Amino acid sequence: MAECRRQPGGPSRSPEAEMKGRPGRRGAGDAKAEEDEEQEEAPFRCHRLQDSLLSSASGYSNYRGILNWCVVMLVLSNARLFLENLIKYGILVDPIQVISLFLKDPYSWPSLCLVLVSNVFILAALFIEKKLALGSLSEWMGSVLHTLNLLTILCFPALVVLAVTSTTPVGAVLALATHTILFLKLFSFKDVNRWCREKRQAKAAQTWSASGPQKANGEVAPSRVAYPANLTYKDMYYFIFAPTLCYELNFPRSPRIRKRFLLRRLFEMLFFLQLMVGLIQQWMVPTIQNSMKPFRDMDYSRIIERLLKLAVPNHLIWLIFFYWFFHSTLNVIAEIMQFGDREFYRDWWNSESVTYFWQNWNIPVHKWCIRHFYKPMMKKGLGKYPAQVAVFLASAFFHEYLVSVPLKMFRLWAFMGMAAQIPLAWLVGRFFRGNYSNAAVWISLIIGQPIAVLMYVHDYYVLNYEGVP
């Protein structure tokens, strides 16, 4: 045993007492003894250092059961509303009535005629590009002709819808949507072919300035199309029917058509289309009709109550439409045409900003805006924020075009709703973060759309049915 020395000014301590008083200098024997004690007590212990699962420090993330509970509660609550609706109104679903939404006069189909006439604009764009490729037209004259063709695509159907009384609102929406899609496609077709001509001219200038003939490095494979061999009817109409708005000379192609996948998507298309029609007739129409009196009386509390009541079926139908169109319908078209790029949407439901939502819920439109609108403005020296504002305003124009013209009234509610996304994006980005910003985006979607629906329906009702015996 080591000798104990008496320290001046204090009592003497044994080495064992001194070791116990210094936790940082515990001996190996003490640590071993404590470990043995822990092992002996292990069978009797039921506690350890840990956080509650719902605490953020726990790192727990599996909330599948809570998600299932939310789905069950959603189904039960909507089932109650559905039963209440049936008891109050009876069965309102009438598939035959849907036909009248497209046809007012059985012998006059103006909307279908407008869709067929759109081939004239397609062939005109192809003819202009062929002449430009041959050098028969100057770039300036080609730009003028393309501009006239594109303006006619938007103006001609709008004038027909406003002038022809037999055009129904639903049929007009389909016809104008077809021409709007065609406008965006032919705009992209024009730009890409112009880029190809500029590239060909630059390459020709380099070859001319080089001494002696040179073989191109990395020639295009025979299976790939090069400009101007792409200016054919087959190539043009493949692009017109392809589920994209951005033109390319060589689209990615899938190796084969998957029959089981195609049949599943076709079944989804038919099922969800019938479901949307049934929900609109059984749920939305009565709610909208009951909202007219509070609007006439300017009863704000009842207006808010009707707005919230309409928000649920409207949002549910919007979600079903998203899945029906962006997943089922576009995948059916892509599978039949063996179109390889199937990114029609991204995870917009996780949006923590309004801008992220608009960038990810409709990828075909987003790609077109970036490629043919946003980047060209940036190259011309426009700032990032003004370019984003210009994109929102252009989107607002097309939203208003697709609503006001078929209804034959101009109230600018859709335009103002889209324009309001600009300050809303700033507010959400400035004051909200994480889950709170995601909730703010969801609230804007759930509440914003019913407001626009009620405003247009009210104005349409007053314009067409108020005072009519």
Buried (B, 14 or more C-beta within 10 A) or exposed (E): EEEEEEEEEEEEBEEEEEBBEEEEEEEEEEEEEEEEEEEEEEEEEEEEEEEEEEEEEEEEEEEEEEEEEEEEEEEEEBEEBBEEBEEEEEEBBEEEEBEEEBBBEEEBBBBBBBBEBBEEBBEBBBBBBBBBBEEEBEEEEBBEBBEEBBEBBBEBBBEBBEEBEBBBBBBBBBBBBBBBBBBBBBBBBBBBBBEBBEEBEEEEEEEEEEEEEEEEEEEEEEEEBBBBEBBEEEBBEEBBEBBBBBBBBEBEEBEEEEEEEBEBBBEBBEEBBEBBBBBBBBBBBBBBEEBBEBBEEEEEEBBEEBBEBBBBBBBBBBEBBBEBBBBBBBBBBBBBBBBEBBEBBBEBBEBBBBBBBBBBBBBBBBBBBBBBBBEEBBEEEBEEEEBBBBBBEBBBBBBBBBBBBBBBBEBEBBBBBBBBBBEBBBEBBEEBEEEEBBEBBBEBBBBBBBBBBBBBBBBBBBEEEEEEE
